[in-house]
């Protein structure tokens, strides 16, 4: 901070020197100007005499007429007169020491007073100013955004995506009871999605010392009834069995889960350790290495969505269009894009779209479809307009979806 202040003072001094020094110029400086003016005037007169002598010589030699001689002489005399008037009219540049003294004192004084009034002393310290990350989102800002989302859902309670985001946000903030409530609301809007029940059970357990007894176990069973190979539901089911000392069931559930994980993933390593412990407690032989299903590298599906001309009259311009990617056979989507009917036909690209997969690996084949939702809800409802569902690799391009079917009322 000290070096910064010294540097700032030096800059002020340099600026003052350029402004004040001319105001302190003394009489000797003015005298030098007068001497220079006198010398230049004398030089001009000398040149004039030489030019007049040349004119006289030209006339005497017969090289110039008398009229030309007179016109040229008049022009030379006029220029000499103008030169003399210019030099005599030059200001002498008297010194202005009073103004110089006032400027030197008042500029720094006024600058200091103004800074102390509207500035901050901390701003003089570059380390404090530079060390602040003005783009960093604070905890208070996060809580405010989550609270805003919660208020918005009171006005738009059928927004399934909003409930999903709110539930995940509450879980990340450690507000597990609120997260469980949000998952309960999400389950009302997406009653057939296994992942919702698995996440709901996890939130309840997290808020109850990781106990899966009671309601969490019921939710886990519901998830598995909808999607028997749901990874999170299998993981929680194995944990619930382990807590109940049913070690054989715990091992069986975790082995089913392990078969869907990348062999070298950290989660697979952890699950193998759990299986080994469960099998040992159950008096079972160690498990053989289970083959892993190679997942895709991520979702980067791209293509177009269009609405069949036959259904144009059944859709409004502001109806929501969901483009979704999910596991084969259905289940919680891996990712969703949201458009409107007014956008159609529209090109889509899932590269960079936030993932809803959680801990689930992306398999080598996924399903993609599009739906015009009359309610704005991601879940299918009677009256919605749907496309055929295509099974494609998660990085496929040129996928064409045509919304051409109305769901039965």
C-alpha positions as CSV (number, residue, x, y, z in Angstrom):
1,X,0.0,0.0,0.0
2,X,2.9,2.4,0.8
3,X,4.5,1.9,-2.5
4,X,1.2,2.6,-4.2
5,X,0.8,5.9,-2.4
6,X,4.4,7.0,-3.2
7,X,3.8,6.2,-6.9
8,X,0.5,8.1,-6.9
9,X,2.2,11.2,-5.3
10,X,5.0,11.1,-8.0
11,X,2.3,11.2,-10.7
12,X,0.6,14.2,-9.1
13,X,4.0,16.0,-8.8
14,X,4.8,15.3,-12.5
15,X,1.4,16.7,-13.6
16,X,1.8,19.8,-11.4
17,X,5.2,20.5,-12.9
18,X,3.7,20.6,-16.4
19,X,1.0,23.0,-15.3
20,X,2.7,25.2,-12.7
21,X,6.2,25.8,-14.1
22,X,5.0,28.0,-17.0
23,X,3.2,30.2,-14.4
24,X,6.5,30.8,-12.5
25,X,8.6,31.9,-15.5
26,X,10.6,35.0,-14.5
27,X,11.5,38.1,-16.4
28,X,14.7,36.6,-17.7
29,X,12.6,34.2,-19.7
30,X,10.6,37.0,-21.1
31,X,13.7,38.9,-21.9
32,X,15.0,36.0,-23.9
33,X,11.8,36.0,-25.9
34,X,12.3,39.7,-26.6
35,X,15.9,39.2,-27.7
36,X,14.9,36.5,-30.0
37,X,12.1,38.6,-31.6
38,X,14.6,41.5,-32.1
39,X,17.1,39.2,-33.8
40,X,14.5,37.8,-36.1
41,X,13.2,41.3,-37.0
42,X,16.8,42.4,-37.8
43,X,17.3,39.4,-40.0
44,X,14.1,40.1,-41.9
45,X,15.2,43.7,-42.6
46,X,18.6,42.5,-43.8
47,X,17.0,40.1,-46.2
48,X,14.7,42.9,-47.4
49,X,17.7,45.2,-48.2
50,X,19.4,42.4,-50.1
51,X,16.3,41.8,-52.2
52,X,15.9,45.5,-53.0
53,X,19.5,45.7,-54.1
54,X,18.9,42.8,-56.5
55,X,15.9,44.6,-57.9
56,X,17.9,47.7,-58.5
57,X,20.6,45.6,-60.3
58,X,17.9,44.0,-62.5
59,X,16.5,47.3,-63.6
60,X,19.9,48.8,-64.3
61,X,20.8,45.8,-66.4
62,X,17.5,46.1,-68.4
63,X,16.2,42.7,-67.1
64,X,13.1,44.2,-65.4
65,X,10.6,46.9,-66.5
66,X,10.0,49.8,-64.2
67,X,6.4,48.7,-63.6
68,X,7.5,45.2,-62.5
69,X,10.2,46.8,-60.3
70,X,7.7,49.0,-58.5
71,X,5.2,46.1,-58.0
72,X,7.8,43.8,-56.6
73,X,9.3,46.4,-54.3
74,X,5.8,47.2,-52.9
75,X,5.2,43.5,-52.1
76,X,8.6,43.2,-50.4
77,X,8.0,46.2,-48.2
78,X,4.5,45.0,-47.3
79,X,5.9,41.6,-46.1
80,X,8.6,43.4,-44.1
81,X,5.9,45.6,-42.4
82,X,3.7,42.6,-41.5
83,X,6.8,40.8,-40.0
84,X,7.6,43.7,-37.8
85,X,4.0,44.1,-36.6
86,X,3.8,40.4,-35.7
87,X,7.0,40.5,-33.7
88,X,6.1,43.7,-31.9
89,X,2.7,42.3,-30.9
90,X,4.1,39.2,-29.2
91,X,3.2,39.0,-25.5
92,X,6.1,39.4,-23.1
93,X,4.9,36.5,-20.9
94,X,4.9,38.1,-17.5
95,X,5.2,35.7,-14.6
96,X,2.0,34.5,-12.7
97,X,3.5,33.3,-9.4
98,X,0.2,33.8,-7.6
99,X,-1.7,31.5,-9.9
100,X,1.2,29.0,-9.8
101,X,1.2,28.9,-6.0
102,X,-2.6,28.5,-5.8
103,X,-2.6,25.7,-8.4
104,X,0.2,23.8,-6.6
105,X,-1.6,23.9,-3.3
106,X,-5.2,23.7,-4.2
107,X,-5.2,20.8,-6.7
108,X,-3.8,18.1,-4.3
109,X,-5.8,19.5,-1.4
110,X,-9.1,19.4,-3.3
111,X,-8.3,15.9,-4.6
112,X,-7.7,14.6,-1.1
113,X,-10.9,16.2,0.3
114,X,-13.0,14.7,-2.5
115,X,-11.5,11.2,-2.2
116,X,-12.0,11.2,1.6
117,X,-15.6,12.2,1.1
118,X,-16.7,9.8,-1.6
119,X,-13.9,7.2,-1.7
120,X,-12.6,4.4,0.5
121,X,-9.2,4.1,2.1
122,X,-9.2,0.4,1.4
123,X,-9.3,1.3,-2.3
124,X,-5.7,2.6,-1.9
125,X,-4.5,-0.9,-1.2
126,X,-4.2,-2.8,-4.5
127,X,-3.9,-6.1,-2.7
128,X,-7.4,-5.7,-1.2
129,X,-9.0,-4.4,-4.3
130,X,-7.4,-7.0,-6.6
131,X,-8.0,-9.9,-4.3
132,X,-11.7,-9.6,-4.4
133,X,-13.6,-11.9,-6.8
134,X,-16.5,-9.8,-7.8
135,X,-18.0,-12.7,-9.9
136,X,-18.0,-15.2,-7.1
137,X,-21.5,-16.3,-6.1
138,X,-21.9,-16.1,-2.3
139,X,-23.9,-18.4,-0.1
140,X,-26.4,-15.7,0.5
141,X,-27.0,-15.3,-3.2
142,X,-27.5,-19.0,-3.7
143,X,-30.1,-19.1,-0.9
144,X,-31.8,-16.1,-2.4
145,X,-32.0,-17.8,-5.8
146,X,-33.4,-21.0,-4.2
147,X,-35.9,-19.0,-2.2
148,X,-37.0,-17.2,-5.5
149,X,-37.5,-20.6,-7.2
150,X,-39.6,-21.8,-4.3
151,X,-41.8,-18.8,-4.5
152,X,-42.1,-19.2,-8.2
153,X,-43.3,-22.8,-7.8
154,X,-46.1,-21.5,-5.5
155,X,-47.4,-19.7,-8.6
156,X,-46.6,-22.5,-11.0
157,X,-46.9,-25.7,-9.0
158,X,-47.1,-28.0,-12.1
159,X,-43.6,-27.1,-13.2
160,X,-41.9,-30.5,-12.7
161,X,-38.5,-29.2,-13.8
162,X,-38.7,-26.5,-11.1
163,X,-39.5,-29.1,-8.4
164,X,-36.5,-31.2,-9.6
165,X,-34.2,-28.2,-9.4
166,X,-35.5,-27.1,-6.0
167,X,-35.1,-30.6,-4.5
168,X,-31.6,-31.0,-5.8
169,X,-30.7,-27.5,-4.5
170,X,-32.1,-28.2,-1.1
171,X,-30.1,-31.5,-1.0
172,X,-26.9,-29.7,-1.9
173,X,-27.5,-27.1,0.8
174,X,-28.1,-29.9,3.4
175,X,-31.8,-29.0,3.8
176,X,-32.9,-32.6,3.5
177,X,-36.3,-32.2,5.0
178,X,-37.1,-29.5,2.5
179,X,-35.6,-31.6,-0.2
180,X,-37.8,-34.6,0.7
181,X,-40.9,-32.3,0.5
182,X,-39.9,-31.1,-2.9
183,X,-39.3,-34.7,-4.1
184,X,-42.8,-35.5,-2.8
185,X,-44.2,-32.7,-5.0
186,X,-42.2,-33.9,-7.9
187,X,-43.6,-37.4,-7.5
188,X,-47.1,-36.0,-7.8
189,X,-46.2,-34.6,-11.2
190,X,-44.0,-37.5,-12.3
191,X,-45.6,-40.5,-10.6
192,X,-44.1,-43.1,-12.9
193,X,-40.4,-42.0,-12.6
194,X,-38.4,-44.4,-10.5
195,X,-35.5,-41.9,-10.0
196,X,-37.8,-39.5,-8.2
197,X,-38.7,-42.1,-5.6
198,X,-35.0,-43.1,-5.2
199,X,-33.9,-39.5,-4.7
200,X,-36.8,-39.0,-2.3
201,X,-35.8,-42.0,-0.2
202,X,-32.2,-40.8,-0.2
203,X,-33.2,-37.3,1.1
204,X,-35.4,-38.8,3.9
205,X,-32.5,-41.0,4.9
206,X,-30.0,-38.2,4.8
207,X,-32.2,-36.2,7.2
208,X,-32.5,-39.2,9.6
209,X,-28.9,-40.3,10.2
210,X,-28.9,-42.4,7.0
211,X,-31.6,-44.7,8.3
212,X,-33.6,-46.4,5.6
213,X,-36.2,-48.0,7.8
214,X,-39.8,-47.2,7.2
215,X,-40.8,-44.7,4.5
216,X,-37.5,-44.7,2.7
217,X,-37.7,-48.5,2.2
218,X,-41.2,-48.1,0.9
219,X,-40.0,-45.5,-1.6
220,X,-37.1,-47.7,-2.7
221,X,-39.5,-50.6,-3.4
222,X,-41.7,-48.3,-5.4
223,X,-38.7,-47.2,-7.5
224,X,-37.6,-50.7,-8.2
225,X,-41.1,-51.8,-9.2
226,X,-41.0,-49.1,-11.8
227,X,-37.4,-49.6,-12.9
228,X,-35.8,-52.8,-11.6
229,X,-32.3,-51.8,-12.7
230,X,-32.3,-48.3,-11.4
231,X,-28.8,-47.8,-10.0
232,X,-29.6,-45.5,-7.1
233,X,-32.6,-47.6,-6.0
234,X,-30.4,-50.8,-6.1
235,X,-27.7,-49.0,-4.1
236,X,-30.2,-47.9,-1.4
237,X,-32.0,-51.3,-1.4
238,X,-28.6,-53.0,-0.7
239,X,-27.9,-50.5,2.1
240,X,-31.4,-51.0,3.6
241,X,-30.8,-54.8,3.6
242,X,-27.4,-54.3,5.1
243,X,-28.9,-52.2,7.9
244,X,-31.4,-54.9,8.5
245,X,-28.6,-57.5,8.6
246,X,-29.9,-59.2,5.5
247,X,-26.4,-59.5,4.0
248,X,-27.3,-61.9,1.3
249,X,-29.9,-59.5,-0.2
250,X,-27.5,-56.6,0.2
251,X,-24.8,-58.4,-1.8
252,X,-27.4,-59.5,-4.5
253,X,-28.7,-55.9,-4.9
254,X,-25.2,-54.4,-5.1
255,X,-24.1,-57.0,-7.6
256,X,-27.0,-56.1,-9.9
257,X,-25.9,-52.5,-9.5
258,X,-22.2,-53.3,-10.2
259,X,-23.1,-54.9,-13.5
260,X,-24.2,-51.5,-14.9
261,X,-21.1,-49.5,-13.7
262,X,-17.9,-48.8,-15.5
263,X,-15.4,-51.3,-14.2
264,X,-12.7,-48.7,-13.3
265,X,-15.0,-46.1,-11.8
266,X,-14.6,-45.1,-8.1
267,X,-18.2,-46.1,-7.5
268,X,-17.6,-49.6,-8.8
269,X,-14.6,-50.0,-6.5
270,X,-16.6,-48.9,-3.5
271,X,-19.5,-51.2,-4.4
272,X,-17.0,-54.2,-4.7
273,X,-15.8,-53.5,-1.2
274,X,-19.4,-53.4,0.0
275,X,-20.2,-56.7,-1.8
276,X,-17.2,-58.4,-0.3
277,X,-18.1,-57.3,3.2
278,X,-21.8,-58.4,2.8
279,X,-20.9,-61.8,1.4
280,X,-18.4,-62.3,4.2
281,X,-21.0,-61.5,6.8
282,X,-23.5,-63.8,5.1
283,X,-21.0,-66.6,5.0
284,X,-20.9,-66.6,1.2
285,X,-18.0,-67.2,-1.1
286,X,-16.2,-64.1,-2.6
287,X,-17.9,-62.8,-5.7
288,X,-16.3,-63.2,-9.2
289,X,-15.6,-60.0,-11.1
290,X,-18.7,-58.8,-12.8
291,X,-18.5,-57.6,-16.4
292,X,-19.2,-53.9,-16.7
293,X,-21.5,-52.3,-19.3
294,X,-19.5,-49.7,-21.2
295,X,-21.3,-46.4,-21.0
296,X,-21.3,-43.7,-23.6
297,X,-19.0,-40.7,-23.2
298,X,-22.0,-38.4,-22.5
299,X,-25.0,-37.0,-24.3
300,X,-24.4,-34.9,-27.4
301,X,-27.4,-35.8,-29.4
302,X,-28.3,-33.4,-32.2
303,X,-31.1,-33.2,-34.8
304,X,-34.4,-31.5,-35.6
305,X,-38.0,-31.6,-34.2
306,X,-41.0,-30.8,-36.3
307,X,-44.8,-30.8,-35.8
308,X,-47.0,-32.8,-38.2
309,X,-49.2,-30.5,-40.2
310,X,-52.2,-32.6,-39.2
311,X,-51.7,-31.5,-35.6
312,X,-51.0,-27.8,-36.1
313,X,-54.6,-26.8,-35.1
314,X,-54.3,-28.8,-31.9
315,X,-51.2,-26.9,-30.6
316,X,-50.9,-23.3,-29.4
317,X,-47.8,-21.3,-30.1
318,X,-46.9,-21.0,-26.4
319,X,-47.4,-24.7,-25.7
320,X,-44.3,-26.2,-24.1
321,X,-42.2,-28.7,-26.2
322,X,-40.1,-31.2,-24.2
323,X,-37.2,-33.0,-26.0
324,X,-36.0,-35.7,-23.7
325,X,-33.3,-38.4,-23.5
326,X,-33.9,-41.3,-21.3
327,X,-32.8,-44.9,-20.7
328,X,-34.1,-47.6,-23.0
329,X,-37.6,-48.8,-21.9
330,X,-38.3,-45.5,-20.1
331,X,-37.3,-44.0,-16.7
332,X,-36.0,-40.8,-15.4
333,X,-34.6,-38.6,-18.3
334,X,-30.9,-38.1,-18.6
335,X,-31.5,-34.6,-20.0
336,X,-34.3,-32.4,-21.2
337,X,-34.5,-29.5,-23.6
338,X,-37.5,-27.1,-23.4
339,X,-38.9,-25.2,-26.4
340,X,-42.3,-23.9,-27.5
341,X,-44.5,-24.8,-30.5
342,X,-43.6,-21.4,-31.9
343,X,-40.0,-22.6,-32.3
344,X,-40.9,-25.5,-34.4
345,X,-39.4,-26.8,-36.6
346,X,-36.3,-26.4,-34.5
347,X,-32.8,-27.8,-34.4
348,X,-31.6,-29.2,-31.1
349,X,-28.2,-30.1,-29.6
350,X,-27.8,-31.7,-26.2
351,X,-24.1,-30.9,-26.0
352,X,-23.6,-28.8,-22.9
353,X,-27.2,-29.3,-21.6
354,X,-27.2,-29.9,-17.8
355,X,-27.4,-33.6,-17.0
356,X,-30.2,-35.1,-14.8
357,X,-28.4,-38.4,-14.7
358,X,-26.9,-38.0,-11.3
359,X,-24.8,-41.1,-10.5
360,X,-26.3,-43.1,-13.4
361,X,-23.8,-43.9,-16.2
362,X,-24.9,-43.0,-19.8
363,X,-25.4,-46.3,-21.6
364,X,-24.3,-47.1,-25.2
365,X,-27.9,-46.7,-26.4
366,X,-30.6,-44.2,-25.2
367,X,-34.0,-43.2,-26.2
368,X,-35.0,-39.8,-27.5
369,X,-38.4,-38.3,-28.0
370,X,-40.4,-35.1,-28.1
371,X,-43.7,-34.1,-26.6
372,X,-46.0,-31.0,-26.8
373,X,-47.2,-30.7,-23.2
374,X,-50.6,-29.0,-23.0
375,X,-50.2,-28.7,-19.2
376,X,-46.5,-27.6,-19.2
377,X,-45.7,-30.8,-17.2
378,X,-42.8,-33.0,-18.3
379,X,-44.8,-36.1,-17.6
380,X,-47.1,-37.4,-20.4
381,X,-50.8,-36.4,-20.0
382,X,-53.9,-37.2,-22.1
383,X,-54.2,-34.6,-24.9
384,X,-50.4,-34.1,-25.2
385,X,-48.9,-34.5,-28.7
386,X,-46.1,-37.0,-28.9
387,X,-43.4,-38.3,-31.3
388,X,-42.2,-41.8,-31.8
389,X,-39.3,-42.7,-29.4
390,X,-36.0,-43.5,-31.2
391,X,-33.2,-45.7,-29.8
392,X,-29.9,-44.1,-30.7
393,X,-26.4,-43.7,-29.5
394,X,-26.0,-40.8,-27.0
395,X,-23.7,-39.0,-29.5
396,X,-25.9,-39.5,-32.6
397,X,-26.4,-36.5,-35.0
398,X,-29.0,-35.9,-37.6
399,X,-31.8,-37.3,-35.5
400,X,-35.2,-36.3,-36.9
401,X,-38.3,-36.3,-34.6
402,X,-41.8,-35.8,-35.9
403,X,-44.6,-35.0,-33.4
404,X,-47.5,-36.8,-35.0
405,X,-49.5,-38.6,-32.3
406,X,-52.1,-37.2,-29.9
407,X,-52.3,-39.1,-26.6
408,X,-55.7,-40.6,-25.9
409,X,-58.0,-38.6,-23.6
